[in-house]
Amino acid sequence: MNTFGLIQIGLILLCTTTISSLQCNHLPLQQRKVIENSLQLLDKMGEKFPQQCLREKISFRFPEQVLKPRQKETVKVAIEEIFQHIFYIFSKNLTLAAWNGTALEQLQNVLYQQIEQLEACVIKKQIHYFRSKEVNRLKLKKYFQKIDCFLKDKQHNLCSWEVSRAEMRRCLQFIDKVIRKL
């Protein structure tokens, strides 16, 4: 390969890195928009919380401390993991959930795109995060496992999905509060 070709490749890589870092600098603003959009889609997915499901409500206790570290990068990695868990919850065994399929699919797409964006921005910091914050990672995993087990125990019935949808709403609202403080 000639020198001119190497220079072109170098310029392309430089531009790509610059554009990628610019996107990462605007990540908190983008995340706020994603969360706002996700909350709207959660509302569109179904009606108000059904009265018959009030007895099913349970407190899953979101582990708030996972979003209170001092480093912004650590918070970004935690948010990425939360989005992955939410995506997973809303990507399986939804047959008894009486939701608007289009809104659900849009929510899945929004979450997936945000996960991809976050992965691109925090990939280098992830190794450090997982080593130093393994306890927080396990707390998130335990929290989402409770929700998953609840759905399984209730055989993914309508009320279990509505309770889970309400919990995901609370989770996203908490993330939004944290992002606004960053």
N, C-alpha and C positions, 0 to 999 in steps of 0.2 A: 504494500500500500504506500502511496506517495505521501509527502509531507502535507500537501493541500488536503488530502482526504482525512488525515489525522486531525488537522486543524478543524475541519468541518465537524467531525465527530465530537471533538472537545467542546466546540461551541454549542452543539446540540445538547450535550450533557450539562453544560453550564446553564443554559436557558431552562432546561427541564428542572434542574435543582432549584434555580431561582424562583420559577413559577410555583413549584411545590412548596417552597418555604413561605412564599407569600400566602398561599392557601392556608398553611398552618398558622400563620400569624393572625388570620381572621377566623380561626376555628371557634373561639367562644361565641362570636356573633352568629356564625353559621349554626352552631349547636343550639343556640336559643331559638333560631328559626325552625330547626328540625324538631325540637321539642314542642314548640307551639303547633307546628303542623301535625305532629304525632298525637298530641292531645285532641286536636280537632278531628283527626281520623278515628281515634278511640270513641269519640262522641258519635261520629257518623256510623260506626260499626253497629251500634245497637241503641235501643231506647234507654230511658232512664233506668236506674237500678230497680229490678222487679221487687215488689213488696214481698212476694212469696219467698224471696231469697234472703231476707233479712236475718232469718234464723241461722243461715249458713255462714254469715260473716265471721271472719277470724282475723286476729292480728298476727301478721307474719313478722313484724318488727324489722323494718329495713335497717341494716347496719350503717347508720349515719356516719360513724367514725371513719369509714373507708373513703369518704369524700372530704375529710377534714385535714389531710396532710398539708405540709407547708409548701411543697413543690407543685407548681402547676402541671408539670409533666406527669407526676404521679396521679393527679386528679384525672387527667386526660386518659391515662391507661385504665383507671378504674371505670370511667364512664364508658370507654370502649367495651370493657368486659360486661358491664351492665346491659348495654345495647345488644351484645351477643346473646345474653341470657334471655332478654325480652324477645328477641327475634326467634330464639329456639322455642320459647313457650308458645308463641303465636304461629308456629309453623308445624304443629303436629296435632293429630287427633281432634280436629275441630268440627267433627260431624254433628255434635249435639249443640254447638254454639249457634244460636239463631241470629247470626250477624250478617251485615251487608258485606258480601264477598268482595266487592270492588274496593270498599274502604279498607278491608283487611289486607287485601293484596297491595294496596298503595302503602299501608303502614309497613308491611314487610319490605317493600322496595325502599322506602325512606330509611328504615333502620339499616338495611343492608348497605346502602350507599354511604351512610354515615359511618358504619363500621369500617368500610374500605378506606374512607378519608382519614379516620382516626388511626388506622393501622399504618397508613403511609406516613403520618406525622409523628407517631410515637414508637416506631419500630426499634430505633436505637435505644430508647430509654426503657423499653419493655424488659430487657434482661435485668437491668438494675432494679426495676420495680418488683419483678417477681422474686428476686432474691431477698430484697430488703422488706418487702411488704407481703410476704406469703400469708401471714395471718389475716390481713385484710382480704386477700384473694379467697382464702378459705371461708371467711365470713360471708362473702358474696355468694359463693357456691352453696353454702348451707342455706342461706336465705332463699335462693331460687329453687333449691331442692325441696324445701318445705312447700313451696307453691306447686311444684311438680307432683310431689307426693299427695298433696291435697286434691289435685285434679284426678290423680289415679284412684285415690280412695273413694272419691265421689263418682268414679267411672266417667269422668269428663262430662258430667251432666250440665244442663243449662245454668243452674245456679253456681256451680263451681267455676264455670267460665266467667260468669258475671262478677263473682268475687275476685277472680284473678284479674279481670279487666280493670276493676276498681283499684286493685293493688298496684297495677302497672301505672295507672294514672297518678297515684300518690308518689310512686317511685320517680316518675318523670318530673313531677312538680318539685320534688326535693332536688333533683339534679339541676333544674332550672334555677332554683334559689342559689345553689352553689356556683353555677356559671355566672350569674349576675354579680357575684362578689369577686370573681377573678379579675 
